[in-house]
Amino acid sequence: RDPLGRGVLYKEVRRPCRVMVLVNPHSGRGQALQLFTGHVQGMLTEAAVPYTLVITEHQNHAREMVRKTDLSQWDALVIMSGDGLLFEVCEQNKTEQEDWQEAIQIPLGILPGGSGNALAASWGEETVELLLSCGFMLCKGLVVSLDLVSIHLASQQRLFSFLSLAWGFVADVDIESEKYRHVGAIRFLMGTLVRLASLRVYQGRLAYLPVKESDGKTRTLVDSLLPGLDQPVPESWTVVKEEDFVLVLAIYQSHLAEDLWTVPGAMADDGLIHLFYVTAGISRPALLRLFLAMEKGAHLACGCPYLVYKKVKALRLEPISPQGVITVDGEMVEYGPKPHHSHHCINPPPP
């Protein structure tokens, strides 16, 4: 039964659940450790959940911890941070474990302690305080399958993503607002207003494989749907005619940030990539209205002719503009273009 009323079937990990909790004391406004000791620690003690607390001391500390740790000793890894630390742990856990099938069986949990908290917001109860909701699920040992998306960069590097890929306005705001992270979640609003003042247009080519009604969920991480980066996309793909964009966003969860309800119908393991793009020509007020409407998930009802939303199973993004930012799960990754290889592709996720 789903305690959050979302029609999701949760499993429970065995009890007692041995948990490693990784806390980034610098995330968000630097309050993650205080939030853990003030709210979550007591809940875990009351629920008799044995845990070990690890406070990260520097960048990639979490990655190093996961590399050195015998994960079989733990029933779950829990991150108390924003989405960035989870990205770090995910990459370590998913790409460097010898036995992939064994690695993906170890539950990864998220407790919101950053400024973004998109994944936590996608699965926490919206009517109660988000941190307490996530703490409750941790104490109950509730587990749900989560889609991962395989991303191939132009250099042939392969990443695994749990949240989003962004290019253009959204990626710029995410990276440029880092300087405001001390103010918490409002950093994204501040970054949005700054970027709106000097709105950019980005040239690029976009193609995608649309979802059909008869399509089932993809259950493996074999990149069978992706043509080689030096090959044209198959005829079954849709090639977007426009090449001037304000933003391209591929997202697989419901929330892009704690206060941005981007895909109201998204489920953690629906096997879908939700593709949004906004073409050039949109006015600054219209773009601002979209993001304000997104707070309540009402942006698709705005009737904006520049906003396109598609459910897809794969896509290819080839930036042409020499300057720009591409982010995966809010973290900056390699940016093209390079001759013949300026493609950024993502394929369908497994559970």
C-alpha positions in Angstrom: 0.0 0.0 0.0 1.2 3.5 -0.8 1.2 5.6 2.4 1.4 8.8 0.3 -1.6 7.9 -1.8 0.1 8.0 -5.2 -0.7 4.5 -6.4 2.9 3.3 -6.0 3.7 -0.1 -4.6 6.4 0.3 -2.0 8.6 -2.6 -0.8 10.1 -2.6 2.6 13.8 -3.4 3.3 14.5 -6.0 6.0 14.5 -4.9 9.6 16.6 -3.8 11.3 17.8 -1.8 8.4 21.5 -0.9 8.6 22.0 2.6 7.1 25.0 4.7 6.2 24.1 8.3 6.2 26.3 10.7 4.3 25.8 14.4 5.2 27.2 17.3 3.3 27.5 20.1 5.9 28.0 22.7 3.2 24.9 22.0 1.1 22.1 24.5 0.8 22.6 27.2 3.4 25.0 25.1 5.4 22.3 23.7 7.7 22.2 20.0 6.6 24.0 18.7 9.7 21.8 20.8 12.0 18.7 19.5 10.2 19.9 15.9 10.6 20.6 16.2 14.3 17.6 18.3 15.0 15.0 16.3 13.1 16.1 13.0 11.6 18.5 11.6 14.3 15.7 11.3 16.8 13.4 9.7 14.4 16.0 7.0 13.6 16.7 6.4 17.2 13.0 6.2 18.1 12.5 3.7 15.2 15.5 1.6 16.3 17.2 2.0 12.9 21.0 1.4 13.3 22.9 3.9 11.3 26.5 5.3 10.9 26.8 9.0 10.2 29.5 10.2 7.8 30.1 13.9 7.4 31.7 14.7 4.1 34.8 16.9 4.4 35.6 17.8 0.8 34.5 17.3 -2.8 34.4 13.7 -3.9 34.7 12.5 -0.3 31.4 10.6 -0.7 32.7 9.1 -3.9 35.8 7.9 -2.1 33.7 6.5 0.8 31.6 4.5 -1.5 34.7 3.2 -3.4 36.3 2.0 -0.2 33.2 0.6 1.5 32.0 -3.0 1.4 28.4 -2.1 0.5 27.2 -5.6 1.5 27.5 -4.4 5.1 24.7 -1.9 4.5 21.1 -2.2 3.7 20.9 1.4 2.4 23.0 4.4 1.6 21.2 7.7 2.5 22.3 11.2 1.4 21.5 14.2 3.5 22.2 17.0 1.0 20.9 18.4 -2.3 20.8 16.4 -5.5 24.6 17.1 -6.2 25.9 14.6 -3.6 23.5 11.9 -4.8 24.9 12.4 -8.3 28.4 11.9 -6.9 27.4 8.7 -5.1 25.3 7.4 -8.0 28.2 7.7 -10.4 30.5 5.9 -8.1 28.1 3.2 -7.1 26.7 2.6 -10.6 29.9 2.8 -12.7 32.6 1.3 -10.6 30.9 -1.6 -8.9 32.1 -4.8 -10.5 28.6 -6.4 -10.3 26.1 -4.0 -11.8 23.1 -6.1 -10.9 24.2 -6.3 -7.3 25.0 -2.6 -7.1 21.6 -1.5 -8.2 19.9 -3.6 -5.5 21.4 -1.4 -2.7 18.7 1.3 -2.0 19.8 4.9 -2.2 17.9 7.3 -0.1 17.7 11.1 -0.1 17.0 13.5 2.8 16.5 17.1 1.6 19.4 19.3 2.9 20.3 21.3 -0.2 18.8 24.1 -2.1 17.4 22.0 -5.0 16.0 18.8 -3.4 14.3 17.8 -6.6 14.4 14.1 -6.1 13.2 14.4 -2.5 10.4 16.7 -3.5 9.3 14.1 -6.2 8.7 11.5 -3.5 8.1 13.3 -0.3 4.5 14.1 0.9 3.6 17.5 -0.3 1.1 18.3 2.5 3.7 17.9 5.3 7.2 19.2 5.9 9.3 17.6 3.3 12.2 16.5 5.5 9.9 14.8 8.0 8.1 13.0 5.2 11.4 11.7 3.9 12.5 10.8 7.4 9.3 8.8 7.9 9.9 6.8 4.7 13.5 6.1 5.8 12.3 4.8 9.2 9.7 2.6 7.6 12.3 1.3 5.2 10.1 2.0 2.2 11.7 1.4 -1.2 10.5 2.1 -4.7 12.1 1.4 -8.1 13.8 4.4 -9.7 14.5 5.0 -13.4 18.1 5.7 -14.4 18.9 7.2 -17.8 22.1 6.5 -19.7 23.8 9.5 -21.2 26.6 9.5 -23.8 28.7 12.6 -24.2 30.7 13.5 -27.3 33.9 12.2 -25.7 32.3 8.8 -25.4 32.0 9.2 -21.6 28.9 7.5 -20.3 27.0 8.8 -17.3 23.9 7.5 -15.4 21.3 10.1 -14.5 18.4 10.0 -12.0 16.9 13.4 -12.6 17.5 15.6 -15.6 19.5 16.8 -18.5 19.4 20.5 -19.3 20.8 22.9 -21.9 20.2 26.6 -22.3 18.2 28.7 -19.8 17.6 26.1 -17.1 21.3 24.9 -17.1 22.6 28.5 -17.0 20.3 29.4 -14.1 21.4 26.3 -12.2 25.1 26.9 -12.6 25.1 30.7 -12.4 22.9 30.7 -9.2 25.6 28.8 -7.3 26.9 32.1 -6.1 23.6 32.6 -4.3 23.4 29.2 -2.6 23.7 30.8 0.9 20.1 32.0 0.5 18.7 28.5 0.0 16.0 27.6 -2.5 15.3 31.2 -3.5 18.7 31.1 -5.3 16.9 29.7 -8.4 14.4 32.6 -8.5 17.3 35.1 -8.2 19.2 33.3 -10.9 16.1 33.2 -13.1 15.6 37.0 -12.8 19.2 37.7 -13.6 19.2 35.4 -16.7 15.9 36.8 -17.9 17.5 40.3 -18.0 19.9 39.1 -20.7 17.9 36.3 -22.3 20.0 34.1 -24.6 19.1 32.0 -27.7 21.0 28.8 -28.3 21.5 27.2 -31.7 21.4 23.4 -31.8 19.8 20.3 -33.3 17.3 18.2 -31.4 15.8 14.8 -32.3 13.9 12.3 -30.2 12.2 8.8 -30.3 8.6 9.5 -29.4 6.7 7.1 -27.0 3.9 5.1 -28.6 0.8 3.9 -26.8 1.9 0.3 -27.3 5.4 0.8 -26.0 6.3 -1.1 -22.8 8.8 -0.1 -20.2 12.5 -0.6 -21.1 14.1 -2.7 -18.4 17.8 -2.9 -19.3 20.6 -0.4 -19.6 21.6 -1.8 -23.0 21.7 1.3 -25.3 20.0 -0.5 -28.1 17.8 2.5 -29.1 20.7 4.8 -29.5 22.4 5.0 -33.0 26.2 5.7 -32.9 27.1 9.3 -32.5 28.5 9.3 -36.0 25.3 7.9 -37.5 22.1 9.8 -38.4 19.1 9.1 -36.3 16.7 6.4 -37.6 13.5 7.3 -39.5 11.4 6.4 -36.5 12.8 9.4 -34.7 11.4 12.9 -34.9 13.8 15.7 -35.9 12.8 19.1 -34.5 12.6 21.7 -37.3 13.6 24.6 -35.1 17.3 25.1 -34.3 17.0 28.2 -32.1 16.1 27.4 -28.5 15.8 29.1 -25.2 16.0 25.9 -23.3 15.9 22.1 -23.7 15.1 20.0 -20.6 14.8 16.2 -20.3 13.5 15.2 -16.9 12.4 11.8 -15.5 11.0 12.8 -12.1 8.0 15.1 -11.2 10.1 18.0 -9.7 13.0 20.0 -11.1 13.3 21.7 -7.7 11.5 21.6 -4.5 9.1 24.4 -5.7 9.1 23.5 -9.4 6.5 20.8 -10.2 7.6 20.2 -13.8 5.9 16.9 -14.6 2.8 16.4 -12.4 2.1 12.9 -13.8 5.6 11.5 -13.6 6.3 8.3 -11.6 9.7 7.1 -10.4 9.7 4.1 -12.6 7.4 4.9 -15.5 10.2 4.3 -18.1 9.6 7.7 -19.6 11.8 10.7 -20.5 9.7 13.9 -20.3 11.2 16.3 -22.9 10.4 20.0 -22.7 11.8 22.7 -25.1 11.2 26.3 -25.5 11.9 27.9 -28.9 13.3 31.3 -29.7 10.8 34.2 -29.8 9.3 33.8 -26.4 9.1 37.1 -24.5 10.7 37.6 -21.1 7.4 38.0 -19.3 6.0 34.9 -21.0 9.0 32.8 -19.9 8.7 34.1 -16.4 5.0 33.3 -16.4 5.9 29.7 -17.3 8.2 29.3 -14.4 5.8 30.9 -11.9 3.1 28.6 -13.2 5.4 25.6 -12.8 5.3 26.1 -9.0 1.8 24.6 -9.1 2.3 22.4 -12.2 0.2 24.7 -14.3 2.7 25.7 -17.0 1.3 23.3 -19.7 -2.1 25.0 -19.2 -0.7 28.4 -20.1 -1.2 27.8 -23.8 2.3 29.1 -24.6 3.0 28.4 -28.3 6.8 28.4 -27.7 6.7 25.5 -25.2 6.7 21.9 -26.4 6.3 18.9 -24.3 6.8 15.3 -25.5 7.1 11.9 -23.8 10.1 10.2 -25.4 12.3 7.1 -25.0 15.5 8.5 -26.3 16.9 11.8 -27.6 19.9 13.4 -29.2 21.0 17.0 -28.6 23.7 18.6 -30.7 24.7 22.1 -29.6 25.9 24.4 -32.4 26.4 27.5 -30.3 30.1 27.6 -29.2 29.2 28.8 -25.7 26.8 27.2 -23.4 26.2 24.9 -20.4 24.8 21.4 -20.3 24.0 19.9 -16.9 23.2 16.4 -15.8 21.3 16.2 -12.5 22.3 19.8 -11.9 26.0 19.2 -12.4 27.9 20.7 -15.3 29.2 18.2 -17.8 31.3 18.4 -21.0 29.9 20.8 -23.6 30.3 20.6 -27.4 30.4 21.3 -30.2 33.3 19.2 -31.6 33.6 18.2 -35.3 31.3 15.2 -36.1 30.8 14.4 -32.4 28.8 17.2 -30.8 26.0 14.9 -29.7 24.6 14.4 -26.2 22.3 11.4 -26.2 20.2 9.8 -23.5 18.4 6.5 -23.7 15.5 4.9 -21.9 16.0 4.1 -18.2 15.7 0.8 -16.3 14.0 0.5 -12.9 
